[in-house]
Amino acid sequence: MNKYLIGINVFNEGPKIKRVLEKFIRFDLYDILILDDGSTDGALDNVPLSQSLILIRNAAKMGAGYTTRQIIHFAQEKGYDAIIFVSGNDKDDPGDVAKLISAIEGGYDFVQGSRFLPAGAYGNMPLYRVISTKFIHPLLFSFFTGRHITDSTNGFRAIRMSFFKDERMDINQSWLDQYELEPYLFFYALKLGYKVMEVPVRKIYPPRHEGYTKIKPFSGWWSLLRPVLYLGLRIHQ
């Protein structure tokens, strides 16, 4: 078993998840857990599983936050040092994993990938998502956390496992079952005083005809935004 686990949430990603698994092949550095959230497209039916490539399948769709918790609990049970979260729809660059691991090994607890830092990159992103991910969400997130953050919605990140032992947060709440858990974790990493670092990464969206995102313009973005408001205004824990 390696020290690091790459966790990938998947729901009907078709050829995109196959490309991800063709790219993320450094099994000398990490193991991979695919958490299939009730996919029906058959894309994962013939994945060559091994000790370093594990697949867990949900019988029905439970939500991105729910499956993220499953990845966390798996990593806790197996004793990994850190989790590196990677998109299942072929947006993240495997070459950036070394940056995340280097920061973890340098003593950071929460390493956030940022496509908006110098040397970062993004492409094929719809204009409304550029506005919301580069300006609106980071502005509110930075205001409520008291620290300037350039990319608060990027799920490409590495988190030390000791962070999840902190009883001042509760990741098992049902209101975090969709997209809420990602900003929830980032918010608490900053507010609870953990060593947090942003590193530049590439995030290139797949062609639109392949389905470049599962996040819907309104309900999905409320799911990403409400943890910032709830925690910032102390409406929720």
C-alpha positions as CSV (number, residue, x, y, z in Angstrom):
1,M,0.0,0.0,0.0
2,N,1.2,3.5,-0.9
3,K,1.1,6.5,1.5
4,Y,-1.2,8.4,-0.8
5,L,-4.7,7.6,-2.1
6,I,-6.2,9.2,-5.2
7,G,-10.0,9.4,-4.7
8,I,-12.2,9.7,-7.8
9,N,-15.9,10.2,-7.7
10,V,-17.6,8.9,-10.9
11,F,-21.1,9.1,-12.2
12,N,-21.7,8.2,-15.9
13,E,-18.5,9.7,-17.2
14,G,-18.2,7.3,-20.2
15,P,-14.9,7.7,-22.1
16,K,-13.7,10.4,-19.8
17,I,-13.1,8.1,-16.8
18,K,-11.2,5.7,-19.1
19,R,-8.9,8.6,-20.2
20,V,-8.4,9.5,-16.5
21,L,-7.3,5.9,-15.7
22,E,-5.0,5.9,-18.7
23,K,-3.2,9.0,-17.4
24,F,-3.1,8.5,-13.6
25,I,-0.7,5.5,-13.6
26,R,2.0,6.4,-11.1
27,F,1.2,3.4,-8.8
28,D,4.7,3.8,-7.3
29,L,3.4,7.1,-5.8
30,Y,-0.3,6.4,-5.0
31,D,-3.2,4.0,-5.0
32,I,-6.5,4.8,-6.7
33,L,-10.0,4.4,-5.4
34,I,-12.8,4.9,-7.8
35,L,-16.1,5.5,-6.1
36,D,-18.8,4.8,-8.7
37,D,-22.0,6.6,-7.6
38,G,-24.6,4.3,-9.3
39,S,-23.4,4.7,-12.9
40,T,-25.5,3.0,-15.6
41,D,-23.2,3.6,-18.6
42,G,-21.0,0.5,-18.2
43,A,-17.8,2.5,-18.5
44,L,-16.3,0.8,-15.5
45,D,-17.4,-2.7,-16.2
46,N,-14.0,-3.9,-17.5
47,V,-11.6,-1.8,-15.5
48,P,-8.5,-4.0,-14.6
49,L,-8.6,-3.8,-10.9
50,S,-5.6,-4.6,-8.7
51,Q,-4.3,-3.9,-5.2
52,S,-3.5,-0.4,-6.3
53,L,-6.7,0.2,-8.3
54,I,-9.8,-0.3,-6.3
55,L,-13.5,0.1,-7.3
56,I,-16.4,0.6,-4.9
57,R,-19.9,0.9,-6.5
58,N,-23.0,2.3,-5.0
59,A,-26.3,0.7,-6.1
60,A,-28.0,4.1,-6.5
61,K,-26.8,7.7,-6.9
62,M,-26.1,9.2,-3.5
63,G,-24.4,12.5,-4.3
64,A,-20.9,13.9,-4.7
65,G,-20.5,14.7,-1.0
66,Y,-21.7,11.3,0.1
67,T,-19.2,9.5,-2.1
68,T,-16.4,11.9,-1.0
69,R,-17.2,10.8,2.6
70,Q,-17.0,7.2,1.5
71,I,-13.5,7.9,0.1
72,I,-12.5,9.5,3.3
73,H,-13.7,6.6,5.4
74,F,-12.0,4.1,3.2
75,A,-8.7,6.0,3.5
76,Q,-9.1,6.2,7.3
77,E,-9.8,2.5,7.5
78,K,-6.7,1.6,5.4
79,G,-4.4,4.1,7.1
80,Y,-3.3,6.4,4.2
81,D,-1.4,9.5,5.0
82,A,-3.3,11.8,2.6
83,I,-6.0,11.8,0.0
84,I,-5.6,13.5,-3.4
85,F,-9.0,14.2,-4.9
86,V,-9.2,14.0,-8.7
87,S,-12.0,14.7,-11.1
88,G,-13.5,11.7,-12.9
89,N,-14.3,13.7,-16.0
90,D,-10.8,14.2,-17.3
91,K,-10.2,17.8,-16.2
92,D,-7.1,17.4,-14.0
93,D,-3.5,17.0,-15.1
94,P,-1.6,14.0,-13.6
95,G,1.6,16.0,-13.7
96,D,0.2,18.3,-11.0
97,V,-0.1,15.5,-8.5
98,A,3.6,15.9,-7.6
99,K,3.0,19.5,-6.6
100,L,0.2,18.5,-4.2
101,I,2.3,15.7,-2.7
102,S,5.3,18.0,-2.3
103,A,3.3,20.5,-0.3
104,I,1.9,17.7,1.9
105,E,5.4,16.4,2.5
106,G,6.5,20.0,3.2
107,G,4.1,20.1,6.2
108,Y,0.9,21.5,4.8
109,D,-2.4,19.9,5.9
110,F,-4.7,21.1,3.1
111,V,-3.3,21.8,-0.4
112,Q,-5.7,23.4,-2.8
113,G,-5.2,23.3,-6.5
114,S,-5.8,26.7,-8.2
115,R,-6.2,27.2,-11.9
116,F,-6.2,30.9,-11.4
117,L,-2.7,31.3,-9.9
118,P,0.2,32.3,-12.1
119,A,1.4,29.1,-13.9
120,G,-2.1,27.6,-13.5
121,A,-4.4,27.2,-16.4
122,Y,-8.0,26.5,-17.4
123,G,-9.7,25.9,-20.7
124,N,-13.0,25.2,-22.4
125,M,-14.8,26.7,-19.4
126,P,-18.2,28.4,-20.1
127,L,-18.2,32.1,-19.4
128,Y,-20.7,31.8,-16.6
129,R,-18.5,29.3,-14.8
130,V,-15.4,31.6,-15.3
131,I,-17.4,34.4,-13.6
132,S,-18.6,32.3,-10.8
133,T,-15.4,30.3,-10.1
134,K,-12.9,33.1,-10.6
135,F,-14.8,36.0,-9.0
136,I,-18.1,35.4,-7.2
137,H,-17.3,32.3,-5.1
138,P,-13.7,33.2,-4.2
139,L,-14.7,36.7,-3.2
140,L,-17.4,35.5,-0.8
141,F,-15.2,32.6,0.4
142,S,-12.2,35.0,1.1
143,F,-14.5,37.4,2.9
144,F,-15.9,34.9,5.3
145,T,-12.7,33.0,5.9
146,G,-10.5,36.1,6.2
147,R,-7.9,34.9,3.8
148,H,-7.5,35.7,0.1
149,I,-8.2,32.5,-1.9
150,T,-8.0,32.4,-5.7
151,D,-9.9,29.1,-6.4
152,S,-12.4,28.0,-3.8
153,T,-14.4,25.5,-5.9
154,N,-11.6,23.4,-7.4
155,G,-12.0,19.8,-6.2
156,F,-8.4,19.0,-7.2
157,R,-6.7,19.0,-3.8
158,A,-4.7,17.0,-1.3
159,I,-5.7,16.6,2.4
160,R,-3.8,15.1,5.2
161,M,-5.8,12.4,7.0
162,S,-5.2,13.9,10.4
163,F,-7.4,16.8,9.4
164,F,-10.5,14.5,9.4
165,K,-10.0,13.6,13.1
166,D,-10.9,17.2,14.1
167,E,-14.2,17.0,16.1
168,R,-14.9,20.7,15.6
169,M,-16.4,19.8,12.3
170,D,-18.9,17.1,11.3
171,I,-18.5,15.8,7.7
172,N,-21.3,13.2,8.2
173,Q,-24.2,15.7,8.1
174,S,-26.8,14.9,5.5
175,W,-26.9,18.4,4.2
176,L,-23.4,17.9,2.8
177,D,-24.4,15.0,0.6
178,Q,-24.2,16.9,-2.7
179,Y,-21.5,19.5,-3.6
180,E,-21.5,21.1,-0.2
181,L,-18.8,19.0,1.3
182,E,-15.9,20.4,-0.8
183,P,-16.2,24.0,0.3
184,Y,-17.2,22.9,3.8
185,L,-13.8,21.2,4.2
186,F,-11.8,24.1,2.7
187,F,-13.7,26.6,4.9
188,Y,-12.9,24.6,8.1
189,A,-9.3,24.0,7.1
190,L,-8.8,27.8,7.1
191,K,-11.0,28.7,10.1
192,L,-9.5,26.0,12.3
193,G,-6.0,27.1,11.7
194,Y,-4.6,24.3,9.6
195,K,-1.6,24.9,7.3
196,V,-3.3,25.6,4.0
197,M,-1.6,26.3,0.6
198,E,-2.8,27.0,-2.9
199,V,-0.7,25.6,-5.7
200,P,-1.1,26.3,-9.5
201,V,-2.7,23.5,-11.5
202,R,-4.2,22.9,-14.9
203,K,-7.9,22.2,-15.2
204,I,-9.1,21.8,-18.8
205,Y,-12.7,21.0,-19.5
206,P,-13.6,18.1,-21.8
207,P,-15.6,18.9,-25.0
208,R,-19.1,20.0,-24.4
209,H,-20.6,17.2,-26.3
210,E,-19.1,14.8,-23.8
211,G,-20.7,16.6,-20.9
212,Y,-18.2,18.9,-19.3
213,T,-19.8,19.1,-15.9
214,K,-22.5,17.6,-13.8
215,I,-23.0,20.9,-11.8
216,K,-26.2,22.6,-12.8
217,P,-26.2,26.4,-13.2
218,F,-28.6,27.1,-10.3
219,S,-29.1,24.2,-7.9
220,G,-25.5,23.0,-8.3
221,W,-24.1,26.4,-7.6
222,W,-26.3,26.9,-4.6
223,S,-25.0,23.6,-3.4
224,L,-21.4,25.0,-3.6
225,L,-22.3,28.4,-2.2
226,R,-24.5,27.7,0.8
227,P,-21.8,26.1,3.0
228,V,-19.9,29.4,2.7
229,L,-23.0,31.4,3.7
230,Y,-24.1,28.9,6.4
231,L,-20.7,28.7,8.1
232,G,-19.8,32.3,7.5
233,L,-23.1,33.5,9.1
234,R,-23.0,30.7,11.7
235,I,-26.3,29.3,10.6
236,H,-24.9,25.8,10.5
237,Q,-21.9,23.9,11.9
